[in-house]
C-alpha cells in the first residue's frame, strides 16, 4: 500500500523548513530510520529519517523548496497489511473480530500529531471517516477535539483546510454529501479587526440536540447549551457539538477578559483590556516556549482551586501575548496641574448635560492625537499575511469591573468626539456592561488599549499588550508628588505613564516619542482643541 | 464463440444474489451503473433460503412451543404439539416472501437478472450456463465484476451429505418430521442453535465436539450460560471427541462413532446426524484462474479494504472473501464494492462488527473483550449488569446472563460489549453504535433508557464501569 510521509515537526516551534537535499530517488529501497532528506530550519540542519521499510514512490518537494510542517514530502510503497481483508480471520464462523487493522496507516514516530491511542485506534464516527476519505485527510494525524479526543467533522475540515493533505489519487473531487455545514471556525485574529472568532451572542433556543458528554462539557464550562450558537441541524432541531460549546465558552470568556491586575470599581478606571478575543476558540494557545507542566507538591492545609474557566482563559491570553510579542515597557511622568484645573473647570458644565466628566476623556483624546502622529502604535501585525496593518480607526478599549467579571467596552471613533461625548459614551458603556446589557459588538474592534491601574493606586507597571494590538498604555494614579522645577522641589499633580510595545513592530524610539507627545498634550490640555 | 452463444455486455457483473451480491447490485444500479446479477439457485442466497432466516423461523417457533409447555410457574398449563410439515410450510412462506422481495427490489432498481452458473473465461468475460437441459449458455463481458458466491457447509470424511441420515444445516431446516434421536457434530454457533431447536421439539440431542467447550471464540462465562441452559433442555455434550464414521444400527437407526486424540472410541445411537463444523467458500465453481484472481489455500479470495481482489477490476464480497462470514458483513462489503466501482472513495473502515448467536439464551457481541482490549494496549475498565437484577428480564421468565461493557479507562471510550441473555441479538445494537461512534461510557450512561426494558441493563453496565451503578453493587 502507499504511505504518505509528512514533513515532521523538526524543532521547537518551527513551522517550515527548506528541503536542502534528497538522499533518495523514486524506486529506491529504504529501511526504517534511513535518512531520506536533509531539511534546514532557521535553527538547524535536520536529517529526516524514513518511518517505513519500503520503496520510494514519489518525491513531492524540490530541493531548495520551503515546505510547511505537515506537508506530504514523499510517498512510500510499503508491503501492506492493507492487502488482506481488514478483519482478521477467526477460528470459526461465528467469531467476530472487529477489523481493528483499520485502513489508517500507522504514522511514523516523527508524526507529532499521531493519535495517541493504543493499537493505532482512531475514534471517529462513520460520517467523519467518510468525510476524511473524501477530503483525503489521514485521521491518524488529526487531533480530535471531542470527548476523550474523539474526532469531529470540524476537526477533519480544519485539518483539510490547513493540512494540505494530498487527496488520494483516483478519488473523486471532494463531495459535499451531508448538506451539513462544518463547524465554523474562523482564522486566528485576522489583523483587520482582531475580533473574537467564536460567536458570543447567546442563541437563546428553547430546545437543543447534543450528546450527553457535550451537555456535561457545557455545564463544566458554565454555559447554557440552549445559548450555544450552531449552524448544524438534525431533524429540524439545532445540534450542538463539543467544539461549538468550547468556541462559545471561549468567546464568552474573551468578552470578559481583562488584565487580572486591574480590578477597579471606578467607572472611569480602565483595567488592562484583554477583550477582543485574539485567540480563536478553535485554537488552543500554544506558546512558543511551552514548558513541561509543573507539578507542585505543596503542603497540608493548602487550598487548591481548579485553574479553569475565566481565570484560565485570562491566563492563556496573557501567555499568548507575552510569549508571542516581545514586550518592552517605557515609563515616564506627566505633570498635570493644568489638566486637573481644566477638568475642575469643565466638570459643572458637563454635569449640566447630565455627564460626569472624569480624566479619561482627556487621556483618550491625547492618546488618539498622538496615535495619528505615530500610526505604528495603532497598527496590528497580520502574521498570516506577513503584513503590518495600519488601522485607520481609533477605537480605544477601556476595562470595567462588573459583577460578572471584567469587561472591556470599546469607545469608537475617539478622534471624532469631544470630551463630553467621550465621557457620555464611556458612561453609557459602563452602565450597560454592569447591567449585562452590553452587546458583543460593543466589546470588539479596539485598536489600542488603556489600562488604569491607578484607580487602585501605584505609579508604574509593565502592562501586557492586548494582542494582536501592538501597544497598551497604563495609567498610574494622579496624585501630588515632588517635582523639581528650577532647582526647587515642589508638589505637583503627576500622572505616571507606562507604555508597553510589541518590539517586532514598534521600536523604542517610537515609544519614547509617542509618550512624549501624550505628555505634552496632557500637560497643555488646551492643545487638544487644535 | 460457441454456436448458439449469445454475447452481451454490462458495466458491472455481480455473481451471486445473496446478501452480499444483491445489495451490491442494487447499490450499483442506484449509482447509475448498468448492472447484471447472475444467480444459479435462489435470490437471497444461503441467508434467506437455508440459513439465517429459516433457522430463525424454527428457533422462534420451537421456543414458542417449548415455553408454552413449560410455563406452569406462570400459571399456564399447555401441551403444545408441533406439526413439522405445518411449521415447514410457514417457514417456506416467510422465505418466499423475502426472496420475492429481493427479486422485486432488484428489478425495480433496474438490475438485469440472469439465472445460471457463471464461470470466468477471462478477466473481462464470464460464461453463464443456464440450468436445465438445452438451456444453453451466454457470455457476458464486463468492465467490473463483484464475486459474491458465498459459502457451503463443510463435509467431513465419513459423512457425506448425500447419505440420507447425514444432515447439513440446510437439510435440518427442511425436515418434515422430528427425529427421535439426533447426534450433532460441532458445538459452534450452528450446532448450538440447531441442538436447541431439536431439543425443544423433544429430540434427544447429543453433541460431540473436538474442542473442550461449546462456542469456541466466546469467553468462558458467556459460553457457560448457553451450555448450562442447553443441558437443562436435555442436550448431552461430549467434548474432545471427533466424529469418525456412521453406520446402520440394529434398531433401524444409525450409530455414530467418535474418537478422541488418544484413540478412545465411543458410539452413540441416533436416527440422524447433523454435521455443523463450519463453512467453506464457493470459489471452486468459478474458474478464477481464467481471470487471474488469487485465493488462499482454503479457497477464500483475498481482498483489500475496498473489497478489491488482486485483479483491479474484480471485487469479492461476503463469505467467499473470508472471515468474518456474516451476512451483515457481506452486505456492508457489497455496498463498499459498489461505491468503489462507482468511483467513490468508499472503504471498509467500520470499527464495530456485531455478531449474534441465536441460542437460548442469545449471545450478542461487538468489539473487544477485556482480554483483547488489554492486548491492544488499552487499560480496560469493565462494567456488568446481570439480568437477574433486571425487572424486565424477570418478567420474561428468563433472567440468565448479563450485559458487559468494556471501555478504555483513560478516555471512557466504549471498546466492546458482550451480552448473553434474552434478546441479546437486539441489545448488542446499542453497544455497536457506541463503539462505532466513539461514544464514552458517560454518553451511554447519561442517555435515558425506557423503563422497564432489557436495554436498561446496558445503561446500568456503563454506570457500573463508572463505579456509580444504582441497581448493582459497584466493583
Boltz contact constraints between the chains, C-beta under 6 A:
constraints:
  - contact:
      token1: [A, 82]
      token2: [B, 304]
      max_distance: 6.0
  - contact:
      token1: [A, 82]
      token2: [B, 305]
      max_distance: 6.0
  - contact:
      token1: [A, 83]
      token2: [B, 304]
      max_distance: 6.0
  - contact:
      token1: [A, 85]
      token2: [B, 303]
      max_distance: 6.0
  - contact:
      token1: [A, 85]
      token2: [B, 322]
      max_distance: 6.0
  - contact:
      token1: [A, 86]
      token2: [B, 305]
      max_distance: 6.0
  - contact:
      token1: [A, 86]
      token2: [B, 348]
      max_distance: 6.0
  - contact:
      token1: [A, 87]
      token2: [B, 324]
      max_distance: 6.0
  - contact:
      token1: [A, 89]
      token2: [B, 323]
      max_distance: 6.0
  - contact:
      token1: [A, 90]
      token2: [B, 217]
      max_distance: 6.0
  - contact:
      token1: [A, 90]
      token2: [B, 323]
      max_distance: 6.0
  - contact:
      token1: [A, 91]
      token2: [B, 216]
      max_distance: 6.0
  - contact:
      token1: [A, 91]
      token2: [B, 217]
      max_distance: 6.0
  - contact:
      token1: [A, 92]
      token2: [B, 188]
      max_distance: 6.0
  - contact:
      token1: [A, 92]
      token2: [B, 216]
      max_distance: 6.0
  - contact:
      token1: [A, 92]
      token2: [B, 217]
      max_distance: 6.0
  - contact:
      token1: [A, 92]
      token2: [B, 278]
      max_distance: 6.0
  - contact:
      token1: [A, 93]
      token2: [B, 278]
      max_distance: 6.0
  - contact:
      token1: [A, 93]
      token2: [B, 279]
      max_distance: 6.0
  - contact:
      token1: [A, 93]
      token2: [B, 325]
      max_distance: 6.0
  - contact:
      token1: [A, 94]
      token2: [B, 189]
      max_distance: 6.0
  - contact:
      token1: [A, 94]
      token2: [B, 357]
      max_distance: 6.0
  - contact:
      token1: [A, 95]
      token2: [B, 217]
      max_distance: 6.0
  - contact:
      token1: [A, 96]
      token2: [B, 324]
      max_distance: 6.0
  - contact:
      token1: [A, 96]
      token2: [B, 353]
      max_distance: 6.0
  - contact:
      token1: [A, 96]
      token2: [B, 355]
      max_distance: 6.0
  - contact:
      token1: [A, 96]
      token2: [B, 365]
      max_distance: 6.0
  - contact:
      token1: [A, 98]
      token2: [B, 352]
      max_distance: 6.0
  - contact:
      token1: [A, 98]
      token2: [B, 353]
      max_distance: 6.0
  - contact:
      token1: [A, 98]
      token2: [B, 367]
      max_distance: 6.0
  - contact:
      token1: [A, 102]
      token2: [B, 349]
      max_distance: 6.0
  - contact:
      token1: [A, 103]
      token2: [B, 305]
      max_distance: 6.0
  - contact:
      token1: [A, 103]
      token2: [B, 347]
      max_distance: 6.0
  - contact:
      token1: [A, 103]
      token2: [B, 349]
      max_distance: 6.0
  - contact:
      token1: [A, 118]
      token2: [B, 376]
      max_distance: 6.0
  - contact:
      token1: [A, 118]
      token2: [B, 377]
      max_distance: 6.0
  - contact:
      token1: [A, 118]
      token2: [B, 378]
      max_distance: 6.0
  - contact:
      token1: [A, 119]
      token2: [B, 376]
      max_distance: 6.0
  - contact:
      token1: [A, 119]
      token2: [B, 377]
      max_distance: 6.0
  - contact:
      token1: [A, 123]
      token2: [B, 413]
      max_distance: 6.0
  - contact:
      token1: [A, 123]
      token2: [B, 438]
      max_distance: 6.0
  - contact:
      token1: [A, 124]
      token2: [B, 438]
      max_distance: 6.0
  - contact:
      token1: [A, 125]
      token2: [B, 437]
      max_distance: 6.0
  - contact:
      token1: [A, 129]
      token2: [B, 349]
      max_distance: 6.0
  - contact:
      token1: [A, 133]
      token2: [B, 345]
      max_distance: 6.0
  - contact:
      token1: [A, 134]
      token2: [B, 345]
      max_distance: 6.0
  - contact:
      token1: [A, 147]
      token2: [B, 440]
      max_distance: 6.0
  - contact:
      token1: [A, 148]
      token2: [B, 411]
      max_distance: 6.0
  - contact:
      token1: [A, 148]
      token2: [B, 412]
      max_distance: 6.0
  - contact:
      token1: [A, 148]
      token2: [B, 413]
      max_distance: 6.0
  - contact:
      token1: [A, 148]
      token2: [B, 440]
      max_distance: 6.0
  - contact:
      token1: [A, 150]
      token2: [B, 438]
      max_distance: 6.0
  - contact:
      token1: [A, 171]
      token2: [B, 345]
      max_distance: 6.0
  - contact:
      token1: [A, 172]
      token2: [B, 343]
      max_distance: 6.0
  - contact:
      token1: [A, 211]
      token2: [B, 443]
      max_distance: 6.0
  - contact:
      token1: [A, 212]
      token2: [B, 443]
      max_distance: 6.0
  - contact:
      token1: [A, 212]
      token2: [B, 446]
      max_distance: 6.0
  - contact:
      token1: [A, 213]
      token2: [B, 440]
      max_distance: 6.0
  - contact:
      token1: [A, 213]
      token2: [B, 442]
      max_distance: 6.0
  - contact:
      token1: [A, 213]
      token2: [B, 443]
      max_distance: 6.0
